[in-house]
Amino acid sequence: MPDTTSQQRRILSLWFPRLGADWYIRRHPQLAGQPLAIVDTTGNAQTIATLSPEAQAAGVHPGQPMRDSHAMCERLITRNRNILGEIHFLAVLRRWAGKFSPWVAEEGSQGLVVDLTGCAHLFGGEASLMHVVQDDCHDMGLSVQMGLADTRGAAWALARYAERGVASERSGDNINQEARATRSRAGKRRHWTKGGAAPAVKVNGLSKGLRIAPSGQTYAALAPLPIAALRLSEDTAAQLARLGLRRVSDLVGQPRASLARRFGKGLVYRMDQALGSAPEPVSPAKPEDHFAVRLTLPEPIGMIEDMLAGIDRLLPHLCRQLDIKRRAVRRLRLEAHRADHGLEHIDIALARPSSDPHRIRPLLEMKLDSIDAGFGIDMLRLQAIQTEPVYQTRAAGHLEAGRAVADRLAKTDALDDLMGRLGARVGMEALTRLHPASSHIPEKTCKILAAAWSKPPEDAWPKPPGPRPVLLWDPEIVQAPDIPQLPAEFRWRGRNHTLMRASGPERIAPEWWLDDPNWRTGTRDYWRVTVKDGDDLWLYFAHGGALTPGWFCQGAFA
């Protein structure tokens, strides 16, 4: 932990301006060297989020509409943005940055912030450390810009705005013409005081993209930067530009009370954070819990009994780790590392998360025969791939203990263990259950849910107003007169049928608030009919809505 009481605080800001494009190229190396743009969709508008250097060299820039970018670069390759994938990749980069300091946190969607206090000397100084960061990012195929300063706000500003001028920050109502009385002194002014680009911050011989503000010189580094470097909103920066306040130095010299009264306390607070007057700590992200155990064997094994013996030693330790963190495993992986450096693994899934070794072991035993031991297995490893929290339960007394155990064995655990065993053979996705749905439409009265990730219905199934068939299929055309009177004879599935008896009708109207293509034939009159051959069918007459009326068959009774 850096000792901030005896050392000057030093903050490193890492900005990855092409994070989305670089991450996509890492996954698809064949796109390297081609103009690539990652498109972000907001409402009905598609704009460029990030792009590759080749696309930027062609004139495409972030925030540009996708149609305009294709007009500027006809070879432009566009891909939709994967925000979740970029978040996960940034989390991976956060773990990588932990090699430089334990205090690392995400900063926005494209940046990291590292507290380097007391850590830079381990890499030969700040400049050497930033060179290591740049080399690592180059090896990973990432574009990075860095800023190092005494405060978090100053480091953020140097990483993003040290190479930018102020000309781009001007407002549209800016007047370039000077008064006649001031022209005599215009030639003596420095170029950036007449609206030109701000001077670049000295970087002490570092390569492009690395910016260091020496200790105690935060204001000198921030003074020539544009107002937006203070992490202000676009509206606030535009209003300040209309008043002629375009650089940080212009803003610092203004009365604080007037700025706070006109633009709010947020402007003054951001300025204090950047200059070090207001604290802004770096809160590192909490490391994710990792549950895994391994057993290294002195001699290679290959028999199922030997692997079971190893599992019996590993599984209690893993379950003990889960119990300490009050977690339960949902998906578990067993890795068998062979002596020839090969890897065999099996995955199991539990219908109900558990940390009980006696419930997990039988599922592993069922799939051990799929492991090819080869020349022998010299290491076993158990890893909890997916875990879920265990919620606090009420302890049962002596009178309730027996009833609670009986209910658990009869209702939940026994069924969950059965689903776990079946899922180990056919897969958890193949186990489903029917759940009642709130609809009077026959084919919508139930919905199919995954049995392992759903609970049985607590209430009884609602009783339908009329008989329902055991088999239900999509409506099939019945050749009969198109009148609502039940026919004595009809033809269905290529066969002629004679009516013996019938019951009905039961009228069912479509859901008028939904446009269901299957119910565009209008209101239906359902009949349960028995034909001469013994078939018990479910027919209905559609009175016609958007389509013509007629007879249909939709199911069969047992």
Residue, then its C-alpha position, 0 to 999 in steps of 0.5 A: m500500500p503506498d504511503t501517501t503521508s511521506q511521499q508525494r502522490r503520483i497518479l498515472s492515467l491510461w487512456f485507450p482511445r481505440l479500445g473497441a477497435d483494438w479489441y475486435i482486431r485482437r479477436h479477428p486478426q485478419l482485419a489488422g491493417q484494414p480500415l475498421a470502425i466500430v458502430d454504436t447505435t443510439g436510438n435510430a442513429q448509428t455513429i462511429a464509436t472507435l476506429s482503427p488508425e487506417a480508418q482515421a487516416a482516411g478522414v473518419h473520426p469518432g462521433q461521425p454518422m456511419r453514412d458519412s464515414h462510408a462516403m469518405c472511405e469506401r473500403l471502410i469495414t463496420r462492425n456493431r459495438n459489443i459494450l459487454g465485451e469491451i467492459h470485460f476486456l477492460a477488466v482484464l487490462r485492470r488485472w494486467a495493470g496490477k503489475f505496476s501498483p495494487w491500486v488500479a481502477e477503471e476510469g470510464s469505459q476506455g481508461l484506467v487510473v493507477d496510483l503509483t505512489g512509492c512504486a515507480h522506483l521498482f521499474g527504474g523511475e517514472a519514465s522507464l515505467m511508462h515505457v514498459v506500459q507502452d511496450d506491453c500495450h504495443d505487444m497487445g496491439l493496443s493504442v494508449q495515451m498516458g498522463l502522469a501527475d500529482t492529481r487524478g484530474a491532472a493525469w486524466a487531462l494530460a492523457r487526453y488533451a496534452e496534444r490538442g490545441v484550443a482552436s478546436e474548442r472555439s465557439g461559433d460566435n468567436i470574433n477573430q478580428e482585433a480592434r485597430a488600437t490593439r493591432s500595433r501590439a498584435g505582432k508581439r504576442r505569442h501565437w497561442t494568445k491570438g487563438g492559435a494552438a496551445p503549446a505542447v507540454k514538455v515530456n522529458g524526451l518520452s515518445k508520443g502518447l506519454r505525458i509527465a507533469p513533474s512533481g509540484q508543477t501541476y498548474a504549469a502542466l494544466a495551464p495551456l490545456p483547453i477547458a474540457a481537460l477539467r472533465l466538464s460537460e460539453d454545455t459548460a465548456a461551450q458556455l465558457a468558450r463563449l465568454g472567452l475562457r478557453r484554457v485552464s489558465d483563463l479559468v483559474g484567474q477568475p473569481r470563484a464565487s462568480l463561477a460557482r454562482r453562474f455555473g454551479k459548484g461542480l465547476v469549482y470542484r472539478m478545478d480543485q480536484a485537478l489542482g489538488s485542493a480537493p481529494e480524489p482517491v483511487s479506489p481499487a476494484k475488489p478482486e473477484d472470488h476464485f474457487a479452485v483446488r488442485l492435486t499434484l500426483p507423485e505418479p501418473i494415474g489412469m484408473i477411475e478409482d484413483m481419480l475418484a480418490g483424488i476427487d474425494r481429497l479435492l472436493p471437501h477443500l473446494c466446498r469449504q472455500l465456498d462455505i467461507k464465502r457463503r457461495a454455492v456452485r452451479r457449474l463445476r469443471l474437473e481438469a485432468h492434466r496428462a503426463d504428455h502435457g495434454l488436458e482432459h476436462i469434464d463439466i457438470a451442472l447442478a439443478r440447485p446450487s450446492s456446496d455439499p460434496h455428497r451431492i456433487r461427487p455422484l455427478l462427477e463419477m458419472k462422467l469420469d469414463s469420458i476422460d482419456a488418461g493417455f500415458g497417465i494423469d499427473m494433476l487433478r484440478l477442480q474449479a467452480i466456474q459459476t457460483e451463486p450466493v447462499y442466502q441466510t436461512r432460519a435455523a430449525g428447532h428440535l420439533e421442526a428439524g425432522r419435518a424440515v429434513a423430510d420436506r427437503l428430501a421429499k420435495t427439493d433435494a431429491l428432485d434436484d439430484l435427479m435432475g442433476r443426474l439426468g442433466a449430466r447425461v443429456g444436458m441441463e438444457a434438455l430438461t424442461r417443465l411446463h408452467p401455467a401462463s395467463s392466457h385463454i388461448p389454448e396453445k398459450t395456456c402454458k410456457i416451457l421453462a428450463a427445469a434447473w433454473s425455474k421452480p414448480p408453480e406454487d398454485a394449482w393449474p387453472k381449470p379450463p372452461g372446456p375439455r382440452p386435448v392431450l396432443l395439440w398441434d398447429p391447425e390443419i385444414v379440414q375439407a368440409p363445407d364453410i358453414p358453422q354447422l358441424p358436418a356429418e362427414f369431412r376429410w382430414r389428412g387424406r382420409n374420409h371421416t364419419l361423425m359419430r358423436a360430438s360435444g360443443p361448441e366452445r367459443i374462443a375469441p382472439e386476443w384483440w390487443l395482439d396481432d397474432p398471425n395464427w388467429r387472423t381467421g377470427t373467432r373460433d367454435y371448438w367441438r370435441v368429435t368422435v369419428k367412426d374409426g375411433d379417433d377423438l379429435w378437436l375441431y373448430f370452425a373459424h368464422g373468418g377475420a382477415l382470412t376466409p372462414g373454414w374448418f380446422c383440426q388442432g388436437a386429439f384426445a386420449 
